[in-house]
Amino acid sequence: MNIRELERLADVRRLIASGEAKQRRILAGFSLSEVAGPCNVGPQTVWRWEEGIRIPRGQTALRYGQVLAMMQPIGEAS
């Protein structure tokens, strides 16, 4: 993992710890299943991340960060 990926990983973990990751998903109208698919995990795994029970790691966490980055609240222009 390079420095840029470590920075992105830290950002993802901050979003999760603050509750912003879950908030983004909900405001964008995505289900746990819809987010889990591109991350190659099950919906329960995403739920555990959002609840602070587990912490995403490595490439899975980076994919989750990519999914979160593209989310915008419903009705908000891109």
DSSP file (Angstrom, degrees, kcal/mol; ACC not computed):
  #  RESIDUE AA STRUCTURE BP1 BP2  ACC     N-H-->O    O-->H-N    N-H-->O    O-->H-N    TCO  KAPPA ALPHA  PHI   PSI    X-CA   Y-CA   Z-CA
    1    1 A M              0   0    0      0, 0.0     2,-0.1     0, 0.0    57,-0.0   0.000 360.0 360.0 360.0 132.7    0.0    0.0    0.0
    2    2 A N     >  -     0   0    0      1,-0.1     4,-2.1     4,-0.0     5,-0.2  -0.359 360.0 -95.3 -93.3 177.2    1.4    3.4   -1.0
    3    3 A I  H  > S+     0   0    0      1,-0.2     4,-2.3     2,-0.2     5,-0.2   0.898 122.9  52.6 -59.6 -44.5    1.1    6.7    0.9
    4    4 A R  H  > S+     0   0    0      1,-0.2     4,-2.3     2,-0.2    -1,-0.2   0.909 109.9  48.7 -60.8 -42.2   -1.9    7.9   -1.2
    5    5 A E  H  > S+     0   0    0      1,-0.2     4,-2.5     2,-0.2    -1,-0.2   0.876 109.3  52.8 -66.2 -36.8   -3.7    4.7   -0.4
    6    6 A L  H  X S+     0   0    0     -4,-2.1     4,-2.3     2,-0.2    -2,-0.2   0.889 108.6  50.6 -64.3 -38.3   -2.9    5.1    3.3
    7    7 A E  H  X S+     0   0    0     -4,-2.3     4,-2.2     2,-0.2    -2,-0.2   0.924 111.8  47.2 -63.1 -44.5   -4.3    8.6    3.2
    8    8 A R  H  X S+     0   0    0     -4,-2.3     4,-2.4     2,-0.2    -2,-0.2   0.893 110.7  52.5 -64.5 -39.4   -7.5    7.4    1.5
    9    9 A L  H  X S+     0   0    0     -4,-2.5     4,-2.3     1,-0.2    -1,-0.2   0.917 109.1  49.2 -61.5 -44.1   -7.8    4.6    4.1
   10   10 A A  H  X S+     0   0    0     -4,-2.3     4,-2.0     1,-0.2    -1,-0.2   0.893 110.1  52.0 -62.0 -40.1   -7.5    7.1    6.9
   11   11 A D  H  X S+     0   0    0     -4,-2.2     4,-2.4     2,-0.2    -2,-0.2   0.922 109.0  49.9 -62.2 -44.8  -10.2    9.2    5.3
   12   12 A V  H  X S+     0   0    0     -4,-2.4     4,-2.1     1,-0.2    -2,-0.2   0.923 110.5  49.6 -60.4 -44.9  -12.6    6.2    5.0
   13   13 A R  H  X S+     0   0    0     -4,-2.3     4,-2.5     1,-0.2    -1,-0.2   0.849 109.5  51.7 -66.6 -33.1  -12.0    5.3    8.6
   14   14 A R  H  X S+     0   0    0     -4,-2.0     4,-2.2     2,-0.2     6,-0.3   0.913 108.3  51.8 -66.1 -42.6  -12.7    8.9    9.7
   15   15 A L  H  X>S+     0   0    0     -4,-2.4     6,-2.1     1,-0.2     5,-0.8   0.896 113.2  45.1 -60.2 -39.9  -16.0    8.9    7.7
   16   16 A I  H ><5S+     0   0    0     -4,-2.1     3,-1.1     4,-0.2    -2,-0.2   0.949 112.2  49.7 -68.3 -49.5  -17.0    5.7    9.5
   17   17 A A  H 3<5S+     0   0    0     -4,-2.5    -2,-0.2     1,-0.3    -1,-0.2   0.836 112.5  48.1 -61.0 -34.6  -16.0    6.8   13.0
   18   18 A S  H 3<5S-     0   0    0     -4,-2.2    -1,-0.3    -5,-0.2    -2,-0.2   0.609 111.4-118.5 -81.8 -12.2  -17.9   10.1   12.6
   19   19 A G  T <X5S+     0   0    0     -3,-1.1     4,-2.0    -4,-0.6    -3,-0.2   0.394  83.7 117.8  88.1  -3.7  -21.1    8.4   11.3
   20   20 A E  H  >< +     0   0    0     -5,-0.8     4,-2.9    -6,-0.3     5,-0.2   0.833  66.3  60.5 -67.9 -31.8  -20.8   10.3    8.0
   21   21 A A  H  > S+     0   0    0     -6,-2.1     4,-2.1     2,-0.2    -1,-0.2   0.951 109.5  41.7 -60.2 -49.2  -20.3    7.2    5.9
   22   22 A K  H  > S+     0   0    0     -7,-0.3     4,-2.5     1,-0.2     5,-0.2   0.915 114.3  52.5 -64.3 -42.8  -23.7    5.9    7.0
   23   23 A Q  H  X S+     0   0    0     -4,-2.0     4,-2.9     1,-0.2     5,-0.2   0.914 108.3  50.6 -60.8 -44.1  -25.3    9.3    6.6
   24   24 A R  H  X S+     0   0    0     -4,-2.9     4,-1.9     1,-0.2    -1,-0.2   0.928 110.9  49.3 -59.0 -46.0  -24.0    9.6    3.1
   25   25 A R  H  <>S+     0   0    0     -4,-2.1     5,-2.4    -5,-0.2     4,-0.5   0.935 114.3  44.2 -60.2 -47.2  -25.4    6.2    2.1
   26   26 A I  H ><5S+     0   0    0     -4,-2.5     3,-1.3     1,-0.2    -2,-0.2   0.932 113.4  49.3 -65.7 -46.8  -28.8    7.0    3.6
   27   27 A L  H 3<5S+     0   0    0     -4,-2.9    47,-2.6     1,-0.3    -1,-0.2   0.803 110.0  52.6 -64.0 -28.7  -29.1   10.5    2.1
   28   28 A A  T 3<5S-     0   0    0     -4,-1.9    -1,-0.3    45,-0.3    -2,-0.2   0.559 115.4-119.1 -83.2  -7.8  -28.0    9.1   -1.3
   29   29 A G  T < 5 +     0   0    0     -3,-1.3     2,-0.4    -4,-0.5    -3,-0.2   0.752  61.7 145.9  80.0  24.8  -30.8    6.5   -1.1
   30   30 A F      < -     0   0    0     -5,-2.4    -1,-0.3    -6,-0.2     2,-0.1  -0.758  40.4-137.2 -98.1 141.7  -28.6    3.5   -1.2
   31   31 A S     >  -     0   0    0     -2,-0.4     4,-1.6     1,-0.1     5,-0.2  -0.421  29.2-107.0 -84.2 167.2  -29.3    0.2    0.6
   32   32 A L  H  > S+     0   0    0      1,-0.2     4,-2.5     2,-0.2     5,-0.2   0.901 121.7  53.4 -58.8 -41.0  -26.7   -1.8    2.4
   33   33 A S  H  > S+     0   0    0      1,-0.2     4,-2.0     2,-0.2    -1,-0.2   0.886 105.1  53.1 -63.4 -40.0  -26.8   -4.4   -0.4
   34   34 A E  H  4 S+     0   0    0      1,-0.2    -1,-0.2     2,-0.2    -2,-0.2   0.854 114.6  41.5 -65.9 -34.2  -26.2   -1.8   -3.1
   35   35 A V  H  X S+     0   0    0     -4,-1.6     4,-0.8     1,-0.1    -2,-0.2   0.851 111.6  56.2 -79.2 -36.6  -23.1   -0.5   -1.3
   36   36 A A  H >X>S+     0   0    0     -4,-2.5     5,-1.9    -5,-0.2     4,-0.7   0.878  96.1  65.3 -64.9 -39.1  -21.9   -4.0   -0.4
   37   37 A G  H ><5S+     0   0    0     -4,-2.0     3,-1.7     1,-0.3    -1,-0.2   0.929 103.2  42.7 -52.3 -57.8  -21.9   -5.3   -4.0
   38   38 A P  H 345S+     0   0    0      0, 0.0    -1,-0.3     0, 0.0    -2,-0.2   0.735 113.4  54.9 -64.3 -19.5  -19.1   -3.0   -5.4
   39   39 A C  H <<5S-     0   0    0     -4,-0.8    -2,-0.2    -3,-0.5    25,-0.1   0.525 108.9-126.3 -88.1  -6.0  -17.1   -3.6   -2.2
   40   40 A N  T <<5S+     0   0    0     -3,-1.7     2,-0.3    -4,-0.7    -3,-0.2   0.869  74.1 105.8  60.9  39.4  -17.3   -7.4   -2.7
   41   41 A V  S   <S-     0   0    0     -5,-1.9    -1,-0.3    -8,-0.1    -2,-0.2  -0.850  74.4 -94.9-134.4 172.2  -18.7   -7.9    0.8
   42   42 A G    >>  -     0   0    0     -2,-0.3     4,-1.4    -3,-0.1     3,-0.8  -0.496  35.3-109.6 -85.9 160.8  -22.1   -8.8    2.2
   43   43 A P  H 3> S+     0   0    0      0, 0.0     4,-2.3     0, 0.0     5,-0.1   0.838 118.0  59.4 -57.9 -34.6  -24.6   -6.2    3.4
   44   44 A Q  H 3> S+     0   0    0      1,-0.2     4,-2.3     2,-0.2     5,-0.1   0.828 101.2  55.5 -65.6 -29.9  -24.0   -7.3    7.0
   45   45 A T  H <> S+     0   0    0     -3,-0.8     4,-2.1     2,-0.2    -1,-0.2   0.929 108.2  46.6 -67.0 -44.9  -20.3   -6.4    6.7
   46   46 A V  H  X S+     0   0    0     -4,-1.4     4,-2.8     1,-0.2     5,-0.2   0.915 111.5  52.8 -62.7 -41.8  -21.2   -2.8    5.6
   47   47 A W  H  X S+     0   0    0     -4,-2.3     4,-2.0     1,-0.2     6,-0.2   0.917 107.8  50.8 -58.9 -43.7  -23.6   -2.6    8.5
   48   48 A R  H  <>S+     0   0    0     -4,-2.3     5,-2.2     2,-0.2     6,-1.4   0.883 111.0  49.4 -62.8 -38.2  -20.9   -3.7   10.9
   49   49 A W  H ><5S+     0   0    0     -4,-2.1     3,-1.5     1,-0.2    -2,-0.2   0.962 111.8  47.5 -62.5 -50.7  -18.6   -1.0    9.5
   50   50 A E  H 3<5S+     0   0    0     -4,-2.8    -2,-0.2     1,-0.3    -1,-0.2   0.800 112.4  49.8 -63.9 -28.9  -21.2    1.7    9.9
   51   51 A E  T 3<5S-     0   0    0     -4,-2.0    -1,-0.3    -5,-0.2    -2,-0.2   0.490 113.7-117.0 -87.1  -4.0  -22.1    0.6   13.4
   52   52 A G  T < 5S+     0   0    0     -3,-1.5    -3,-0.2    -4,-0.5    -2,-0.1   0.639  83.4 118.5  78.6  14.3  -18.4    0.6   14.4
   53   53 A I  S   <S+     0   0    0     -5,-2.2     2,-0.3    -6,-0.2    -4,-0.2   0.863  80.7  18.1 -78.9 -37.4  -18.3   -3.1   15.2
   54   54 A R  S    S-     0   0    0     -6,-1.4    -2,-0.3    -9,-0.2    -1,-0.1  -0.877  71.5-135.4-129.5 161.6  -15.7   -3.8   12.5
   55   55 A I        -     0   0    0     -2,-0.3     6,-0.1    -3,-0.1    -6,-0.1  -0.981  24.6-123.5-119.8 126.4  -13.2   -1.7   10.6
   56   56 A P        -     0   0    0      0, 0.0     2,-0.3     0, 0.0   -43,-0.0  -0.389  33.4-159.5 -67.5 149.0  -12.7   -2.2    6.8
   57   57 A R    >>  -     0   0    0     -2,-0.0     4,-1.4     4,-0.0     3,-0.9  -0.895  35.1 -22.7-130.1 156.6   -9.2   -3.0    5.8
   58   58 A G  H 3> S-     0   0    0     -2,-0.3     4,-1.8     1,-0.2     3,-0.3  -0.010 119.4  -7.5  53.7-140.4   -7.0   -2.9    2.7
   59   59 A Q  H 3> S+     0   0    0      1,-0.2     4,-2.3     2,-0.2    -1,-0.2   0.803 132.3  59.9 -63.9 -30.7   -8.4   -2.9   -0.8
   60   60 A T  H <> S+     0   0    0     -3,-0.9     4,-2.3     2,-0.2    -1,-0.2   0.921 106.0  47.7 -62.9 -43.6  -11.9   -3.5    0.5
   61   61 A A  H  X S+     0   0    0     -4,-1.4     4,-2.3    -3,-0.3    -2,-0.2   0.887 110.3  52.3 -64.2 -39.2  -11.8   -0.3    2.5
   62   62 A L  H  X S+     0   0    0     -4,-1.8     4,-1.8     2,-0.2    -2,-0.2   0.892 109.1  49.5 -66.0 -38.7  -10.4    1.6   -0.5
   63   63 A R  H  X S+     0   0    0     -4,-2.3     4,-2.3     2,-0.2    -2,-0.2   0.916 109.8  51.9 -64.1 -41.9  -13.3    0.3   -2.6
   64   64 A Y  H  X S+     0   0    0     -4,-2.3     4,-2.6     1,-0.2    -2,-0.2   0.905 108.0  52.4 -60.1 -41.5  -15.8    1.4    0.1
   65   65 A G  H  X S+     0   0    0     -4,-2.3     4,-2.2     2,-0.2    -1,-0.2   0.877 107.4  51.5 -61.6 -38.9  -14.2    4.8    0.0
   66   66 A Q  H  X S+     0   0    0     -4,-1.8     4,-1.2     2,-0.2    -2,-0.2   0.906 110.1  49.2 -64.6 -41.7  -14.6    5.1   -3.7
   67   67 A V  H >< S+     0   0    0     -4,-2.3     3,-0.5     1,-0.2     4,-0.5   0.934 112.4  47.9 -62.6 -46.2  -18.3    4.2   -3.3
   68   68 A L  H >< S+     0   0    0     -4,-2.6     3,-1.1     1,-0.2    -2,-0.2   0.877 105.8  59.2 -62.2 -37.9  -18.8    6.8   -0.6
   69   69 A A  H 3< S+     0   0    0     -4,-2.2    -1,-0.2     1,-0.3    -2,-0.2   0.802 104.7  49.3 -64.2 -29.7  -17.0    9.5   -2.7
   70   70 A M  T << S+     0   0    0     -4,-1.2     2,-0.3    -3,-0.5    -1,-0.3   0.546  88.1 107.9 -87.8  -5.6  -19.5    9.2   -5.5
   71   71 A M    <   +     0   0    0     -3,-1.1   -46,-0.1    -4,-0.5   -44,-0.0  -0.540  40.8 174.6 -80.2 134.8  -22.5    9.5   -3.3
   72   72 A Q        -     0   0    0     -2,-0.3     3,-0.1   -44,-0.1     6,-0.1  -0.979  40.5 -92.8-132.2 146.5  -24.6   12.6   -3.4
   73   73 A P    >   -     0   0    0      0, 0.0     3,-2.1     0, 0.0   -45,-0.3  -0.245  56.3 -87.5 -56.4 146.3  -27.9   13.2   -1.6
   74   74 A I  T 3  S+     0   0    0    -47,-2.6     3,-0.1     1,-0.3   -45,-0.1  -0.293 115.2  19.5 -54.4 133.6  -31.0   12.5   -3.6
   75   75 A G  T 3  S+     0   0    0      1,-0.3     2,-0.4    -3,-0.1    -1,-0.3   0.340  91.8 125.4  87.5  -6.8  -32.1   15.5   -5.7
   76   76 A E    <   -     0   0    0     -3,-2.1    -1,-0.3     1,-0.1    -4,-0.1  -0.735  63.4-118.9 -88.7 131.7  -28.7   17.2   -5.4
   77   77 A A              0   0    0     -2,-0.4    -1,-0.1     1,-0.1    -3,-0.0  -0.319 360.0 360.0 -67.5 148.7  -27.2   18.1   -8.8
   78   78 A S              0   0    0     -6,-0.1    -1,-0.1    -2,-0.0    -2,-0.0   0.446 360.0 360.0 -90.0 360.0  -23.8   16.6   -9.8
